[in-house]
Amino acid sequence: MGKFGGFGGGMGNMQQLMRQAQKMQQEMMEAQEELKTMEVTGSSGGGLVEVTMTCEKQIVSLNIKPEAVDPDDIEMLEDLVIAAFNDATSKADEEREQKLGKFAGMGL
């Protein structure tokens, strides 16, 4: 029969690989769904500005404490909002990497 004699075993392995691929695809889809609702909060100015967003980067809330508002220095407030947004974005990226990183390069 030679080294290609047992096609039946090869088909079993192929079915097992397909099941594993389907399982991984299901796990990836579940992780993606979880990220849609998982929220992270970024802050700046020692908590003067907080941005909460989903890990899909949809902003859920923005909290600005009154002491962050100086009518004579609007630019500082703008910088605080940007910094809080960037902090939240970094946290969302970390969560995405943690949840989906194991699926990278798998072609699913």
C-alpha positions in Angstrom: 0.0 0.0 0.0 2.9 2.4 0.4 2.9 5.5 2.5 -0.4 6.8 1.0 -2.3 3.6 1.7 -4.5 4.7 4.5 -6.8 7.4 3.2 -9.4 6.7 5.8 -7.1 7.9 8.6 -6.4 11.1 6.6 -10.1 11.8 6.3 -10.5 11.4 10.1 -7.7 13.9 10.7 -9.3 16.3 8.2 -12.6 16.1 10.0 -10.9 16.7 13.3 -9.1 19.7 11.9 -12.4 21.1 10.6 -14.0 20.6 14.0 -11.1 22.4 15.6 -11.3 25.3 13.1 -15.1 25.6 13.6 -14.6 25.6 17.4 -12.0 28.3 17.2 -14.2 30.4 14.8 -17.0 30.1 17.4 -14.7 31.1 20.2 -13.5 34.1 18.2 -17.1 35.2 17.4 -18.0 34.9 21.1 -15.0 37.0 22.0 -16.0 39.7 19.4 -19.5 39.8 20.9 -18.1 40.2 24.4 -15.9 43.1 23.2 -19.0 44.9 21.9 -20.4 45.3 25.4 -17.2 45.3 27.5 -16.5 48.8 28.7 -13.2 50.5 29.6 -12.6 53.9 31.2 -9.8 56.3 30.4 -9.0 59.3 32.5 -6.8 62.4 32.5 -6.0 65.2 34.9 -6.1 62.9 37.9 -9.7 62.0 37.1 -10.9 65.4 36.1 -12.0 63.9 32.7 -13.2 60.4 32.2 -14.2 58.7 28.9 -16.0 55.3 29.0 -16.2 53.3 25.8 -16.9 49.8 24.6 -13.9 47.8 23.3 -15.4 48.4 19.9 -14.5 52.1 20.6 -18.1 53.4 20.9 -18.2 56.2 23.5 -20.7 55.4 26.2 -20.1 58.3 28.5 -18.0 61.4 29.1 -17.6 62.9 32.6 -16.0 66.3 33.1 -15.7 67.5 36.7 -16.6 71.2 37.1 -13.1 72.1 38.3 -11.7 71.1 34.9 -13.7 73.9 33.3 -11.8 77.2 33.1 -13.5 79.6 30.7 -10.1 81.3 30.3 -8.3 78.1 29.3 -10.6 76.0 27.1 -7.5 74.5 25.4 -6.6 72.7 28.7 -10.0 71.1 28.8 -9.7 70.0 25.2 -6.3 68.5 25.9 -7.8 66.6 28.9 -10.6 65.2 26.8 -8.2 64.1 24.1 -5.9 62.5 26.7 -8.8 60.7 28.4 -10.1 59.4 25.0 -6.6 58.2 24.1 -6.3 56.4 27.4 -9.6 54.7 26.9 -8.6 53.7 23.4 -5.4 52.2 24.6 -7.3 50.2 27.2 -9.8 49.0 24.6 -6.9 47.9 22.3 -5.4 46.0 25.2 -8.7 44.2 25.8 -9.1 43.4 22.1 -5.5 42.0 22.0 -6.1 39.9 25.1 -9.4 38.5 23.7 -8.5 38.1 20.0 -4.7 37.9 19.9 -4.7 34.1 20.1 -6.7 34.1 16.8 -4.2 36.2 14.9 -2.8 34.7 11.8 -5.2 31.8 11.8 -7.2 32.9 8.8 -10.5 32.7 10.5 
